[in-house]
Amino acid sequence: MDFFKSMGESKSLKHLDIDSGNSQRLNVSDLAKAVAMNSFKQCSLTFLSMKNSILNYEVLENFLENLYISEKDHEEWYGSS
């Protein structure tokens, strides 16, 4: 979780390559929230590669749903919930 939280507020991360042969180990929910948090905080992530990580519609749907964040989500990740 610390990785995803730091990714969400990283101002220097521009390119992230998470190409995986083992998609079951990748937490797409937290990855999507981290991507959304990075954008919310106007950081610098511009490219994300996830080859072989989203193998079915259910995983894709989960990823896309978690791209939608709110102020409450931000407060829960970086403030006091």
OpenMM code with the backbone's topology and positions (N, CA, C; nanometers):
from openmm import Vec3, app, unit

residues = "MET ASP PHE PHE LYS SER MET GLY GLU SER LYS SER LEU LYS HIS LEU ASP ILE ASP SER GLY ASN SER GLN ARG LEU ASN VAL SER ASP LEU ALA LYS ALA VAL ALA MET ASN SER PHE LYS GLN CYS SER LEU THR PHE LEU SER MET LYS ASN SER ILE LEU ASN TYR GLU VAL LEU GLU ASN PHE LEU GLU ASN LEU TYR ILE SER GLU LYS ASP HIS GLU GLU TRP TYR GLY SER SER".split()
positions = [
    Vec3(0.0824, -0.1197, 0.0000),
    Vec3(0.0000, 0.0000, 0.0000),
    Vec3(0.0871, 0.1265, 0.0000),
    Vec3(0.2011, 0.1193, 0.0687),
    Vec3(0.2907, 0.2354, 0.0721),
    Vec3(0.3381, 0.2731, -0.0683),
    Vec3(0.3635, 0.1706, -0.1515),
    Vec3(0.4052, 0.1973, -0.2894),
    Vec3(0.2984, 0.2775, -0.3625),
    Vec3(0.1730, 0.2360, -0.3517),
    Vec3(0.0656, 0.3032, -0.4237),
    Vec3(0.0435, 0.4449, -0.3712),
    Vec3(0.0523, 0.4626, -0.2404),
    Vec3(0.0352, 0.5969, -0.1842),
    Vec3(0.1473, 0.6904, -0.2293),
    Vec3(0.2704, 0.6406, -0.2294),
    Vec3(0.3798, 0.7273, -0.2738),
    Vec3(0.3715, 0.7537, -0.4236),
    Vec3(0.3251, 0.6544, -0.4998),
    Vec3(0.3055, 0.6745, -0.6436),
    Vec3(0.2000, 0.7827, -0.6683),
    Vec3(0.0976, 0.7851, -0.5878),
    Vec3(-0.0100, 0.8822, -0.6040),
    Vec3(0.0322, 1.0251, -0.5835),
    Vec3(0.1396, 1.0453, -0.5078),
    Vec3(0.1835, 1.1831, -0.4835),
    Vec3(0.3229, 1.2128, -0.5385),
    Vec3(0.3746, 1.1242, -0.6218),
    Vec3(0.5073, 1.1434, -0.6795),
    Vec3(0.5042, 1.2486, -0.7900),
    Vec3(0.5854, 1.3499, -0.7728),
    Vec3(0.5943, 1.4554, -0.8737),
    Vec3(0.6994, 1.4241, -0.9792),
    Vec3(0.7826, 1.3219, -0.9547),
    Vec3(0.8892, 1.2906, -1.0497),
    Vec3(0.8596, 1.1687, -1.1366),
    Vec3(0.7610, 1.0891, -1.1014),
    Vec3(0.7269, 0.9697, -1.1785),
    Vec3(0.6516, 1.0095, -1.3051),
    Vec3(0.7109, 0.9791, -1.4201),
    Vec3(0.6479, 1.0146, -1.5472),
    Vec3(0.6062, 0.8923, -1.6267),
    Vec3(0.6799, 0.7846, -1.6132),
    Vec3(0.6577, 0.6654, -1.6942),
    Vec3(0.6583, 0.5445, -1.6009),
    Vec3(0.5497, 0.4664, -1.6013),
    Vec3(0.5420, 0.3477, -1.5164),
    Vec3(0.5100, 0.2272, -1.6029),
    Vec3(0.5970, 0.1291, -1.5965),
    Vec3(0.5849, 0.0077, -1.6763),
    Vec3(0.5619, -0.1093, -1.5812),
    Vec3(0.4380, -0.1558, -1.5733),
    Vec3(0.4032, -0.2692, -1.4869),
    Vec3(0.3540, -0.3827, -1.5756),
    Vec3(0.4362, -0.4228, -1.6688),
    Vec3(0.4018, -0.5358, -1.7539),
    Vec3(0.4198, -0.6619, -1.6707),
    Vec3(0.3162, -0.7424, -1.6635),
    Vec3(0.3189, -0.8555, -1.5725),
    Vec3(0.2777, -0.9839, -1.6406),
    Vec3(0.3481, -1.0898, -1.6090),
    Vec3(0.3066, -1.2221, -1.6522),
    Vec3(0.2182, -1.2864, -1.5476),
    Vec3(0.2163, -1.2280, -1.4270),
    Vec3(0.1364, -1.2820, -1.3173),
    Vec3(0.0382, -1.1759, -1.2709),
    Vec3(-0.0724, -1.1633, -1.3404),
    Vec3(-0.1683, -1.0569, -1.3126),
    Vec3(-0.2421, -1.0764, -1.1812),
    Vec3(-0.2401, -1.1951, -1.1264),
    Vec3(-0.3119, -1.2198, -1.0008),
    Vec3(-0.2442, -1.1500, -0.8837),
    Vec3(-0.1180, -1.1184, -0.8963),
    Vec3(-0.0451, -1.0515, -0.7883),
    Vec3(-0.0603, -0.9006, -0.7927),
    Vec3(-0.1088, -0.8464, -0.9032),
    Vec3(-0.1224, -0.7019, -0.9199),
    Vec3(-0.2559, -0.6555, -0.8623),
    Vec3(-0.2515, -0.5614, -0.7717),
    Vec3(-0.3723, -0.5052, -0.7138),
    Vec3(-0.4181, -0.3893, -0.8022),
    Vec3(-0.5048, -0.4197, -0.8990),
    Vec3(-0.5459, -0.3175, -0.9956),
    Vec3(-0.6301, -0.2083, -0.9311),
    Vec3(-0.7000, -0.2387, -0.8231),
    Vec3(-0.7801, -0.1363, -0.7545),
    Vec3(-0.6908, -0.0264, -0.6991),
    Vec3(-0.5879, -0.0665, -0.6258),
    Vec3(-0.4979, 0.0328, -0.5670),
    Vec3(-0.4132, 0.1021, -0.6730),
    Vec3(-0.3764, 0.0292, -0.7772),
    Vec3(-0.3012, 0.0909, -0.8866),
    Vec3(-0.3843, 0.2002, -0.9527),
    Vec3(-0.5105, 0.1722, -0.9802),
    Vec3(-0.5986, 0.2718, -1.0425),
    Vec3(-0.6163, 0.3935, -0.9516),
    Vec3(-0.6345, 0.3703, -0.8220),
    Vec3(-0.6483, 0.4834, -0.7293),
    Vec3(-0.5210, 0.5664, -0.7262),
    Vec3(-0.4057, 0.4998, -0.7309),
    Vec3(-0.2790, 0.5732, -0.7307),
    Vec3(-0.2639, 0.6583, -0.8565),
    Vec3(-0.3033, 0.6029, -0.9700),
    Vec3(-0.2999, 0.6789, -1.0955),
    Vec3(-0.3931, 0.7999, -1.0850),
    Vec3(-0.5114, 0.7783, -1.0323),
    Vec3(-0.6081, 0.8881, -1.0175),
    Vec3(-0.5589, 0.9927, -0.9184),
    Vec3(-0.4983, 0.9482, -0.8084),
    Vec3(-0.4446, 1.0425, -0.7092),
    Vec3(-0.3321, 1.1257, -0.7702),
    Vec3(-0.2484, 1.0630, -0.8511),
    Vec3(-0.1395, 1.1335, -0.9169),
    Vec3(-0.1949, 1.2446, -1.0054),
    Vec3(-0.3002, 1.2149, -1.0770),
    Vec3(-0.3636, 1.3162, -1.1619),
    Vec3(-0.4320, 1.4232, -1.0771),
    Vec3(-0.5005, 1.3815, -0.9714),
    Vec3(-0.5716, 1.4728, -0.8814),
    Vec3(-0.4752, 1.5754, -0.8222),
    Vec3(-0.3552, 1.5294, -0.7885),
    Vec3(-0.2560, 1.6182, -0.7284),
    Vec3(-0.1728, 1.6913, -0.8339),
    Vec3(-0.2120, 1.6781, -0.9594),
    Vec3(-0.1446, 1.7416, -1.0726),
    Vec3(0.0044, 1.7087, -1.0756),
    Vec3(0.0323, 1.5814, -1.0587),
    Vec3(0.1703, 1.5330, -1.0649),
    Vec3(0.2055, 1.5024, -1.2098),
    Vec3(0.3067, 1.4224, -1.2330),
    Vec3(0.3633, 1.4150, -1.3672),
    Vec3(0.3470, 1.2813, -1.4398),
    Vec3(0.2720, 1.1863, -1.3861),
    Vec3(0.2570, 1.0575, -1.4533),
    Vec3(0.1832, 1.0765, -1.5859),
    Vec3(0.2494, 1.0387, -1.6948),
    Vec3(0.1891, 1.0553, -1.8274),
    Vec3(0.1767, 0.9246, -1.9041),
    Vec3(0.2450, 0.8184, -1.8580),
    Vec3(0.2406, 0.6925, -1.9309),
    Vec3(0.2339, 0.5760, -1.8333),
    Vec3(0.1409, 0.4836, -1.8584),
    Vec3(0.1266, 0.3626, -1.7780),
    Vec3(0.1129, 0.2441, -1.8730),
    Vec3(0.2010, 0.1464, -1.8594),
    Vec3(0.1930, 0.0247, -1.9393),
    Vec3(0.1594, -0.0915, -1.8472),
    Vec3(0.0581, -0.1685, -1.8857),
    Vec3(0.0130, -0.2820, -1.8050),
    Vec3(-0.0071, -0.4057, -1.8926),
    Vec3(0.0842, -0.4317, -1.9840),
    Vec3(0.0714, -0.5475, -2.0725),
    Vec3(0.0596, -0.6749, -1.9902),
    Vec3(-0.0315, -0.7610, -2.0307),
    Vec3(-0.0561, -0.8899, -1.9660),
    Vec3(-0.1069, -0.8776, -1.8227),
    Vec3(-0.1505, -0.7608, -1.7817),
    Vec3(-0.1998, -0.7418, -1.6462),
    Vec3(-0.3514, -0.7454, -1.6380),
    Vec3(-0.4180, -0.7041, -1.7433),
    Vec3(-0.5645, -0.7061, -1.7455),
    Vec3(-0.6063, -0.8110, -1.8467),
    Vec3(-0.6434, -0.9266, -1.7938),
    Vec3(-0.6693, -1.0415, -1.8796),
    Vec3(-0.8165, -1.0676, -1.9075),
    Vec3(-0.9052, -0.9985, -1.8352),
    Vec3(-1.0467, -1.0192, -1.8615),
    Vec3(-1.1259, -0.8917, -1.8312),
    Vec3(-1.2511, -0.8945, -1.8686),
    Vec3(-1.3370, -0.7770, -1.8553),
    Vec3(-1.3563, -0.7379, -1.7092),
    Vec3(-1.3674, -0.8355, -1.6218),
    Vec3(-1.3907, -0.8086, -1.4799),
    Vec3(-1.2748, -0.7281, -1.4187),
    Vec3(-1.1536, -0.7644, -1.4522),
    Vec3(-1.0362, -0.6923, -1.4023),
    Vec3(-1.0319, -0.5516, -1.4625),
    Vec3(-1.0619, -0.5399, -1.5904),
    Vec3(-1.0652, -0.4086, -1.6552),
    Vec3(-1.1717, -0.3201, -1.5911),
    Vec3(-1.2879, -0.3749, -1.5681),
    Vec3(-1.3964, -0.2988, -1.5054),
    Vec3(-1.3556, -0.2510, -1.3660),
    Vec3(-1.2909, -0.3376, -1.2899),
    Vec3(-1.2436, -0.3011, -1.1565),
    Vec3(-1.1425, -0.1870, -1.1650),
    Vec3(-1.0491, -0.1955, -1.2594),
    Vec3(-0.9497, -0.0898, -1.2776),
    Vec3(-1.0176, 0.0431, -1.3108),
    Vec3(-1.1085, 0.0404, -1.4073),
    Vec3(-1.1752, 0.1637, -1.4507),
    Vec3(-1.2616, 0.2245, -1.3406),
    Vec3(-1.3303, 0.1412, -1.2640),
    Vec3(-1.4129, 0.1921, -1.1543),
    Vec3(-1.3286, 0.2640, -1.0495),
    Vec3(-1.2089, 0.2158, -1.0264),
    Vec3(-1.1231, 0.2747, -0.9238),
    Vec3(-1.0467, 0.3963, -0.9715),
    Vec3(-1.0599, 0.4320, -1.0993),
    Vec3(-1.0028, 0.5573, -1.1469),
    Vec3(-1.0853, 0.6776, -1.1006),
    Vec3(-1.2084, 0.6537, -1.0622),
    Vec3(-1.2949, 0.7604, -1.0125),
    Vec3(-1.2716, 0.7766, -0.8633),
    Vec3(-1.2184, 0.8906, -0.8245),
    Vec3(-1.1920, 0.9167, -0.6831),
    Vec3(-1.2627, 1.0450, -0.6422),
    Vec3(-1.2757, 1.0615, -0.5136),
    Vec3(-1.3402, 1.1801, -0.4592),
    Vec3(-1.2477, 1.2464, -0.3573),
    Vec3(-1.2903, 1.3586, -0.3067),
    Vec3(-1.2158, 1.4249, -0.1995),
    Vec3(-1.2053, 1.3321, -0.0788),
    Vec3(-1.3117, 1.2557, -0.0542),
    Vec3(-1.3126, 1.1617, 0.0583),
    Vec3(-1.2054, 1.0544, 0.0395),
    Vec3(-1.1934, 1.0014, -0.0818),
    Vec3(-1.0892, 0.9022, -0.1101),
    Vec3(-0.9510, 0.9609, -0.0828),
    Vec3(-0.9301, 1.0845, -0.1276),
    Vec3(-0.8023, 1.1510, -0.1058),
    Vec3(-0.7752, 1.1666, 0.0434),
    Vec3(-0.8746, 1.2078, 0.1170),
    Vec3(-0.8588, 1.2265, 0.2621),
    Vec3(-0.8286, 1.0946, 0.3324),
    Vec3(-0.8922, 0.9862, 0.2871),
    Vec3(-0.8679, 0.8559, 0.3479),
    Vec3(-0.7264, 0.8061, 0.3198),
    Vec3(-0.6726, 0.8362, 0.2015),
    Vec3(-0.5371, 0.7920, 0.1683),
    Vec3(-0.4296, 0.8776, 0.2330),
    Vec3(-0.4497, 1.0086, 0.2362),
    Vec3(-0.3425, 1.0982, 0.2763),
    Vec3(-0.3717, 1.1804, 0.4030),
    Vec3(-0.4923, 1.1736, 0.4518),
    Vec3(-0.5251, 1.2485, 0.5721),
    Vec3(-0.5746, 1.1549, 0.6797),
    Vec3(-0.6552, 1.2068, 0.7669),
    Vec3(-0.7153, 1.1221, 0.8692),
    Vec3(-0.8564, 1.0851, 0.8234),
    Vec3(-0.8854, 0.9576, 0.8231),
    Vec3(-1.0148, 0.9119, 0.7691),
    Vec3(-1.1285, 0.9336, 0.8681),
] * unit.nanometer
topology = app.Topology()
chain = topology.addChain("A")
for resn in residues:
    res = topology.addResidue(resn, chain)
    for name in ("N", "CA", "C"):
        topology.addAtom(name, app.Element.getBySymbol(name[0]), res)
